[in-house]
Amino acid sequence: MGGIVIHKTITLFSKRLELYYLLIRYFGSEYEVDRFGYRQEREEILTILDKGPELLIIEVECSFIEALNLARRFRLCAYTGFILLISTTKERDKQIEEKICAIDSGVDEYLGHRADK
């Protein structure tokens, strides 16, 4: 008897492949893992949202502002799931500033590098 198949999705916005392969390795048996770049048009965002991702991961690579704008665009398109932003900033003061801006932009969690002592 055929039942309804529910596909759970994790969507990653990153140019680097390391995190993508790590997600596939650890979550690939239960989740579909998709990877995109930052520059998504409104129609593409709506297509991504149609898949109903449980988690959006935005990895900051070049421009922190672009990452924030991407998070804002998803929230403006009524995405209510979890958004994780991963930053490469190492300075503690800059991390605090970034975290505040990220939360103001609709990010649920900010993950930065361990601050140097």
Buried (B, 14 or more C-beta within 10 A) or exposed (E): EEEEEEEEBBBBBBEEEEBBEEBBEEBEEEBBBBBBEBEBEEEEBEEBBEEEBEBBBBBBBEEBEBBBEBBBBBBEEEBEBBBBBBBEBEEBEBBBEBBEBBBEBBBBEBBBEEEEE
